[in-house]
């Protein structure tokens, strides 16, 4: 019997009715599809199908193969109630099974889940209800301020719970310490040796402070799974109930001697686990400091002009088009364009450049940068979540919430870890009870309890996400934005770096570099005439010449006549004098002999500069050269790449001679020149076919195809939304040092993750056999388990101390 379902999919990319027809026919051919109807006007398709034979993911794959895209909603929810990685896996699996959910990943460290779904098939309330049935609470993501407040409340709650448990546990711990021979001299009141006094002290710890473990265990078992709470609740309950039984035996025996009880073991385990949770919550709060720092850079208020009046409003009230007044020393509240005034603006928090940038009318300014010395009137062009800073925060959050491949392995292990541990614990009990110490219930229970307690996989669940959070957050502070955990992981494997030339190795705009004169001409005189002649030209090289002349303090005038000669140069009349600036062909055409400086001309061209000849009144005056100059940091940055063992290649559309000159100047290994943007991606593929792991570094716009094809795409820029969207990594500081920085940060983060996994996984693996042979006391196991989680988080936090030394990243302190 057919189980009929209906799915509605939103589709983007359709340009005509023929597209709709093509999608309809393709979907109709899928086995199990009864009917497919595509509405081109509203860009939606409805599919009636048999869910026993096909599913929505099959429809999406077919639509994607046709070159169209199924539009999904992406939403992040906060989760409460998770206690270990097993909880995270359980929530992830449950949400993934819902119709319309295409992707989901839970971040145990951040305590949230990001779900990609089709809003026509599943709603937020349905997802919330599905997770509620598992015993957890899902709610839409709160504001950063509210999240920070909730974290603080959680710290206070865990602190209070720990103090309550510790006060009641200390007397029990006192009695336990005196059991050792070397501490037998310590005085213990007889009252504390009474089983019923110990029961009175242990019961509140077990069932009030430890209530969270029973609640979590019940929810887990109800949903047919097991987590950390199951292990803690099972282990401590067995110890607690067995102690009551021993106390009863002691009482029946006439209160002779001292009862060997385990109340203190159960109480100490619970108290230490709560202490571990307290440390964990405090430390996890610190991993979000990078985002808090970024958000702290934002202005809280803005001074705007409305209805002719200046008034101060909250930053949230500023809208696009508002005129914002920015006084000296104030933060620029939003992204915008200067409509009045000029000043120097400190953009170091975005670009990393310590020298303030001069700004004038029509120049753009970035929100959260600092106006240094002049009054500015700025028209808001981007506000709220569209500003550059908001985009940076978004990228950091997505990177911290995403998963690296190594985390997926850890998730799979932790998903089966708890059930396996329970089986091992039961097997250990049976071996001890029937073989090692036949009939001795006490001897069999202790190793079983110890295994249950020590094997909690909390540390395993924290190992990777805490390192990714700390690493990507610190990277953002150092000007490197990783778009996801997988990119943070994969960058370390890069062995070849391909650099675009213009705007990457070089500054991206031509500058006046050389001026060679014939002996009988004055420099100021010739520069004034050349600058005045080029003033009317719209060619970028002309603009560079005029800018260079003005920077020398020489004024330019209006030319009486001007003519652009395509392919040759220009001619103009300035102050009644005829001026020619252009190529050899222009001079030959005017029958002007330039042979005297031919050698100098060739030398400049060999250096990759564009050299132009100048003639005044039919006499050869000299040579003027313009070049896109190399960034001051490029040579040193490329040396750092070589020191890391990387091959450095330059890929450019410029001519062979100019490219070779630039490459030689900065020490590049290989130059691939005269490549149009469409061919750059093909060149990257050729390198990959040679077995190279390639990072492409470009400006994030015209290099987009190559950035997409490369193993890692790095956009070098100032954090604009275009640059951020174009690549896997955005290098905010505008120089090539960030390439080496990103690889070093990736390597250090991955090393940190592996250290954490070693602490977590191998610690548990080694401890279980020791516990099984009876060499580990339950309370020691509790302490070790609690502090394994703390050690993992603290180790991850070391990444937040990554220092930016002169020329790059130094070691972690």
N, C-alpha and C positions, 0 to 999 in steps of 0.2 A: 504494500500500500504506500502511495506517494505521500511523503511528509512535505507539504508545500510551504514555501516561505517567500517573502517579498523583500527585496533590498533596493534602496534608493542610493545612487552614487552621484556626487557632484563632480563634474568633469571640466577641466580647463584645457585650453589649447585648440578647441574646435573653431574653425574659421568659416565654415559654410555648412549647408545642409548635407553635402556629400560626406563630410566628416561623420555626421550623426548616422547616416545610412551605413557607412563602413563599420562603425562601432556596433550598430544593431546586428548586422549580419555576422560579425565575428562572435558576439556573445551568444547569438542564437544557435551557433554550431557546437557550443560546449555541451557535452553530455549532461543531462539533468536539467538544462534550461528549457522551460516551457515557453516563455515569452520574454522578449527584451524590447523595450520601447524607449528611444532616446528623444528628449525634447531639446532641440537646438536653442530655442529662445531662452529657456531658463538654465541651460547647460546641465541638465540632469538626465539620468537614465534609471528606469525602473526595470528590475529583473525578477521574474517569477521563476523559482527553481526548486528542485528536489534536494534538500540538504543532506540526503543520504548519498548523493552522487557527486555533488560539487559544493563549492563554498564561495564566499565573497572574495577571498584572497585570489582565487583563480580568475575571477572577473577583473580584478585590479591588475594582475599580471598581463592579461590579454590587452587591456586598455593601454597599459604602459608600453607594451611592445609595438603598438600602433603609433606611438609617438605622442600620446595624450597623457594627461595626469589626473589621477583621482585626488580630489582636494580633501585634506583631513584637517580636523581641529586638533590643536595641541594644548593640553592643560596640565598644570602641576597642582597636586594635592598634598597637603600635610597629612602625615600619618601619626597616630598615637597608639601606643600599646605594643610596639615591636620591642622584643628583648634580645634578639640575636639574628644572625644571617638566615636561619631557617624560616623565621617569620617573613623576612623580606622575600625569600624565594616563593613562599606560599602565596603571598599577596600578588606577586608578579604572575605566577601561573594562573591564578584565578581570574585576574583581569584580562589576561591574554586569551582566555577561552570565551570571552563575551563577543557576540556578533558585532562587527563593526570596529573592534579594536585591532589596529594593525601593528602597534608597537607599544611596549611598556617597559620601563625599568625603574626599580626601586633603589633609592640611595639610602642605605641603612645609617650612614654617618650623618647625612642631612635630614633624615627622617621625613623624606617626601617621595612621591612617585610622579613621574611624568608619563602621561598617556597620550598616544596619537590615535585618534579614532574618527569614525565617520559619524557626524552629528545627526544624520538622518536614521541611523540604525541603533545607536545607543546614546543615552543621556548621562549627564553627570550624576543625577540622582540614582540611576540604575547601578552605576559603578560604586557609588557610596554604599548602596544597599548590599551589593555583592561582597564587599570587603567587611561590612558590618556582620554578616553571617559567619565570617571567619573569626570574629571576636576582636576586630580592630576598628578604630575610628578614622574615617577619611573625611576631610573637609577642604574646601577650596583654599589655595595658598594665601596666607595672611601677608600683611605688609612686613617689610624688614624690621620696622620698629616694634611691631607686635611680636614678631618671631623672637627678637632679642629679649623682649619682656617675658615671653613664655619660657625662654631658656633660663632666665634669672629665677623665675618662679620654680622651675624644675630643680635648680640647684638648691634653693631654699627648702623645698619639699624633701629632697634626698638628704640634706644636712640634718633636718629635724628627725627624720626616720632613723638615720645612723646614730645620732646622739641618744635617742630613745632605746635603740637596740644595744648600744655600747654600754650604757649605764647598767642595764640588766645583765649583760653578758660578762662584764668584768669580774663579778664575784665567782661566776662559774669558771672563768678562765683561771682565776686564782687557785681554785681547787684542783684544776687540771695540772697546773705547773708543779704543784707539790707532789705529784705522783712520781716524778723523776727522783732518782737517788741523790743527785747532786743538788736538789732543791728541797730535800726532805726536812731541812732545818727550819724552813719557813713556817710561821705560825698560821694555822687555819682554824677559825672558830668551829666548834663541833656542829653548830647549827647548819653551817654550809655543807656539811657532809651528809645531812639528812636528805634522802631522795625526794621527799615531798616539798622541802624548801627549794631544792633545785628545780623540781617540776613547776613550782610557783614562779620562779624567775624565768624559766625557759619558755613557758606557755605564751606569754605576751610577745616574746621575740618570734616564736614559731608561727603564731596565728594572727598577730597584728602587724608587726614589722614585716613578716614574711608573707602577708596576705597577697601581695602582688604576684608571688610565684605560684600560689594556688590558682589565682584568677587566670594567669597566663597559661598555666598547664591545662586547666579546664577548657579554655577556649581552643587550645591547640588540639587536645584529644577529641573535642567535639567535632572539629573539622578533619579528623582522621590524620593528624600529623603530630610531630613531636618537635619541641624546641628546648631552649635552655631551661625554661621554667619547669618543664617536665622533669629534667634531670635534677634540678635543685629541690623541687618539691618531693620527688620520689626519694632521693638520697637522705634528706633531712627528716622526712616523715618516718622512714624506716628506723633511723637512729633514735628519734624521739619516742616512737611507740615501743621499740625494743628496750629503751631505758625504763619506760613505765613497767614493762614486764619484769625487768631485773629488779626494780624497786619493790614490786609486789613480792617477788621471791625473797628478797632481803627482809621484808616485813614479816612474811610468814615464818621465816627461819628464826625469828625472835630477835631481829636487829643486832646480830652478832657480827663484829668486824665492820669493814667499810665496803659499801656497794660499789662495783665497777660499772659506772653509768656512762652514757654518751650524750646526756643533755647538753653538756658544754660543747661537744663537737657540732651538734646541730645548730646551737645558738651562735657559735663562733663562725661557722660557715655562712649563715644568713647575714650576720653583721659584716663580715669581710666582703661578701658579694655586694651588699649595699654600699660599703665604702668604695669598692671598685667602681660601682655605678656612679657614685658621686664624683670621683676623679674623672671618670669617662665623660660625664655631662659637662663638667667644667672645661675639660680639654677640648671636647668637640665644639664647644662654644668658641674657643679660640681659633679653630680652623676657618671660621667664617669672617675673621678679622679683615681679610683682604677686601672683601665686598663692603664691609662696614667703613673701611678707610676710604674706598672709592666714593661711597655715598656721602661720607663726611666732607668730601671736597665740594659738594654742591652748595650753592648759595641757598639760604632758607627764605629770603625775601627778595623782592625786586622793586625798584623805584620806576614807575611807569608814568607816562603822560596820557591822560584821558580827559576828553572834553576841555582841553587847554590847561588842565591842572595836573601838577605833579603829586603823586601819592604812592605810598609804600604798600605793597600787597604781598601775600604769600606766593611763593614761587609757583604753586599749583594753579594760581589764578591768571598767570600770564598766558596769552593766546598769540598765535601767529599773527604778525602785523602790528603788534603793540610796539610803541616806541619806549625803549628802556634807557634810563639815564644811569651811566656808570661813572662814578667819581674816582679820582685817583686813590689807589690802595684797595679798592673794592673788587670783589669777584664779579666776573661777567656772568649774569644769572642764566642766560640761555644762549643757544647758538644763534648768530645773527649777522647782519651786515651793517657796517658803520655808515650812517647817513650825515653825521656831523662830528667834527673834531678829529684830532689825531693824537696818538699816544704810543708808548711802547708797552707791549703786552707780554707778560711772563707766561709762556705756554709749556713750561718744563713738565708739568704734570701729565701732559698729553704727548709731547714730542720728545721730551728728555733734553731739549736744548736749554742750557742754563742762561744763554744770552737772550734778553727780551727782544721781541720782534716788533719793528716799527710798523704801525698801522695808520692808514689814512682812510678818507671817504671811499666807499665801495669795497673796501677790504672786508673779508670775513673774519669773524671772531668765534671762538669756541667757548661754550658754557663752562664755568668753573675755573677758567684761566684768570689771571690777575692783572687788572689795569694798573700800570705803574705810576704814570705822571700826568696824564692829560684827561680832561673831561671828554667823555664819549657819549654820543646819542646813537643807540643801536636799534635797528628794526629787527624784531624777533622773526627768525625764519624756521626754527625748529624748537619745540618745547616738549617737556615731559619725557615720554619714552622714546621720542625721536632724536633727542640730542646725542652728540657724540659720546658723552659720558654714560648716558643710559644704555647706549649700544655696547659700550665696553663692559658695563656691569652685566648686561644680558649674556654676552659671550662668556664671561668668567663663570656665571651661574650655570650655563649650559655645559661648560667644560667640567665643572665640579660635579654636576649631576649625571654626566655620561659615564659609560663603562669602557674600560680598556679590556682587551682580549684576555689579559691575565686575570682580570676580576671575574670574568665569566667562568674560568676554570675553578677559581676559588668558590664561586657560587654553587657550582655543580657538586663540589666536594662537600660543602657545608649542608647542602640539601639532603644528603643521605647520611651525614655524620651522626646525627642524634639517634636515629633508629639503630644504626650499627653499634653505637656505644651501649645502648640498652641491651642488645643481644649479647655483647661481650660481657657486660656486668652480670647478666643472668647466668651466662656460661661459667663465669668466674665463681659465682656463688655455688653452683652445682659441683664444680670441681673441688672446691674447698670442703663442702659439706659431705660429699660422698667419697672423696679420694684423699685429699691432703690432711683434713682433720675430721674424720668420719663422725657425724652426729653432733659436732660442735657448732651450734648455730651462731654463737658470738664470733668465732674465728672466720666463719664464712661471710657474715654480714659486713665486717669492717672493710675488706678489699672491695666488695661490691659497692658499698656507699662511697668509698674513695674514688672509684672509677666514675661513678655517676656524677660526682661533684667536679672532678678535675677536667672532664672531657667537654665542658661547655664550649661551643664554637663561637663565642662572642668575638674573641680576638681575630678569628678567621674572617668574620664579616666586616670587621673594621679595617683590616690590613690594607686593602687596596683603596677604598674610597677616601680614607683620611689622608693618605699620601697624595692622591690626585687633587683633593681639595687644597691641601697645603701647598703642593707644588705649583698648581695652576694659579692659585691666588698670589703666591710670591712672584711668579713669572709676570703676572699682570702689573704688579708694582714695579717690576724691572723693565716694563715696556714690551713684553712678549705675550700676545694673546693667543692661547691655544683654543681652538673651537670645540674640541672634544677630548675625552680621555684617551681615545684611540690614537689621536695625533700626538698627544703627549708621550704615548708609549712608542709609537713608530719612528719618531724623529731621531732617536738615538741610533737607528740602523742605517741612516743616510751615509753614503760614502762618496757621493758626487753632488756638488752644488753648481747649478747653472744660473748665471746672473744675466739679467737684462742690462744693457749699457745705460741708456738714457734715463736719468732719474734714479738709478740704482747704484751703479758704480760712479756715474757722473752726477753733477748737480741738476741736470735736466733743463738748463737754460744757458744759451751761449753768453760768453763774456768777452770783452775786449782784452786780448792777452799781449799782443806785440805791436810795436810801431817802429818801423825802420825808415829813416829819412835820407834823402840825398843831402849832401853837405851844405848846399846853398839855400836850404829851406828851414824856417823856424817851426819847432814842434807845435807851439800854441797856435800859430797862424794856420798850419795845415789842419790840425785837429778841429779848429773852429770852422773852417771851410767844409771839411768832410762831414762833421756833425750837422751843420746847417743843411748840407745837400741831402743827407740821409734822413733828415727829420720828416720829410714828406713820404718816405717809403713805408710800406706796411710789412715788409719782409722781416722775419724774426732776427736775422743777422743785422739789419739796419737798426732795429730797436736796441740790440746789444751795443752797437757802435755809439749811438746817441747817449745811451745810459753811461757808457764808459767815459765819454767826453765830459758829460755833466759831472761825473764823480771826480774828475780832475779839476773841477772848479772853473771850467771854461763854458761861457754862455754860447748858446746857438741862436741863430737868427732865421728869419723867414727867407727862403730862396725866391728870387724873382721869377725863375723858370725852373721847371722840374720835368724830367722824362725818365720813365722806367723802360729799360731796354731788355725784354725777357731773354734770359739765357746769357746775357752779357754783363749787365750791371745798370748803372744810372748815369745820367748827365744832369747838371743843374748850373744855374747862374746865381752866385752869391756875391753881393756887393759888387756887381758888374764883372765878376771873374768867372770864367768857365771852368767847371770842375767835372772830372770823370772819375768814377770809382767802379772797378769791375775786374773782369778776367783778362787774360793775355789777349784773347781774341778782340776784346773791346779796344785795347791799346793798339793792336795791329791794324784794326779797322781805322783808327784815328792816326795811324802812321807815327806812333810814339814809340821810341826805342826804350825797352826796359831791361836790356841784357846786363846792365851793370849790377843789378841785384837779383839776377836769375838764381844764383846759388843759394842766396838767403831765402828766396821764394820756395825753392825745392825743399830746403831744410825744414821750413815751417810746415809744409804739406806732409813731409815724412813724420812729423810729430803729431799728425792728426788734426792740424789746425786748418781752418778755411782762410786762405790768404787772398787779399784783394789789392789790386794795384791802384795807385792814386796819381792822377795827372791834373795839373793846374795850368791853364792857359797854354795847352799843348806841350807842356814840359813835364817829364816824369818826376814826381815828387817823392815817391816812396811806396812802402807796403804797409798795409794795416791788416792784422790777423785777429780772427775771432774763433773761439773754441768753446765747446761744452766741457768745462773743466772738471777734473776728477775731484770728488769729495775729499776733504782733508783726512778722513778716517779710513778711506777705502783700502789703501795699501796695507796699513797695519791690520785691518780686519781680515784681509785675505791671507796675510801671514798667519794669523791665528787659526784660520781654517786649515792651512797647510800643517800647522802644528798638531791639529787634531787628526791628521791623516786623510784629509779630504782632497779630492781632485776638484779644481775650480775651473769652470768653463764659462766663457762669455758668449751669449747668443744675441745677435743684434741685426737689425736691418740696415745698419750703416755700411759704408763701403769698406772693402778689405783693408785698405791702407790706414784709414782712420781707426778702425777697430783694432788692428794689429798694434798701432802706436799706443792706444789706451791700454790694451792688454799688457804690453811690455812695461808700461809705466807703473802698473800696480802689481805685476808679478802673477798674472793669470796663466794657467797651464796651457790652455787651448782656446782659440777664438774661432767661432763659427759666424761668419759675416754675411751680409746681403740676404738675410732671411726675412721674408714678409711675415706678418703676424699669423696668417693662416698656416704657414709652414712650420712655425715654432713647435707646435704640438707634435708634428711628425719627427722633428729632430729629437724631442724628448723620448719618443717611442723607440727611436734607433738606439739611444743610449741605454734604455731599459732592456732592449733585446741583447745588448752586450753583457747583461747581468748586473748592471749598476742600479743601486738604489738612489733615485734622483730627487733632489729638492730643487724646485724652480723658484727663483726670487725675482719678482717683478713689481709693477706698480698697481696690480690688482684690477686694471681696466683693460688696456689693449693686450695684456698678456694672459687674459682669462682662459683661453683654450689650453695654453701650455700649463698654467697653474692647475687646471682640472685634471690633466693627464698625468702630471708628475706624481710620484709617490707621496710627496709632501709639497703643497703649494704655499709659498710665503709671500704675502703682500707687504711691500715696504711702503709706509705712508704715515699719515697723521691721525689714523683712527677714524676716518670718515666711514659712513655706513657702506659705501661702495667698496672700499678696500677691505673692510671686515667681511663682507659677503663673498668676496672673490676667492678667498684662499682658506687653507686649513689653519694657517697661523698668520696673524697680523703683527708686523714688527713696527711698533709705534714710534721708535726713536729716530727713524729716518736715516740710520746709517747701518753699514753691514756688520758691525760688531754684534748686532742682535742675532745674526745667523748662527755664529758660534755660541752665543749665549743660549739660544733655544736648544741646541744640541746638547750642551752641557747640562742645562736644566732637565731635559728629558732623561739623560743618562743618570743623573743624581736621583731623580724621582723614581726611576725604575729600580735602581739599586736599593732605594729606601723601601719600595714595595716588596722586593725580594727578601730584605731583612725582616720586614713585618710578617711575611708569610712563613719565614723560617721560625720566628718567635711563636707564631700562632700554631701552625700545622705540626711542625716537628716537635714542638714543646708537648703538644697533646699526644702525639704518636709515641714519644719517649716515656711520657709519664704514665700512660695506661699500663704498659707491662710492669713498671715498677710498683704501681698500685695493685696490680693483679697478684703479685707474689707477696703482698703484705708488707712492703717496706715503706709505706707512706701512710701517715695518719690522716683521717678525714679532715681535721681542721687545717692541717698543712696544705692539703689539696685545695681547700676553700681559699686559703690565702694566695696560693700560687695561681689558681684560676682567675681570681679577681685582678691580681697584679699583672697577669699576662695581657689583659685588655688595656690596662693603663700603660704598660711598656710599649705596646703597639702605637697607641695614640701619641705618647710623648716622643717616640722615635719619628713619627710623621711630622710632628711640630718642629723638628730640627730644620726642616726645609724652609720654615719661615725665617730662619736666620741666614739664608743664603745671601752673601754679600756681593755687591757689584764693585769689583776692584777696578783700578785704572786699566781700561782696555778690555774688561770682561768680567765674568763671574769668578769669584774666588771660592775657596772651599767653605763648607759649612763649619761654623765655629763649634 
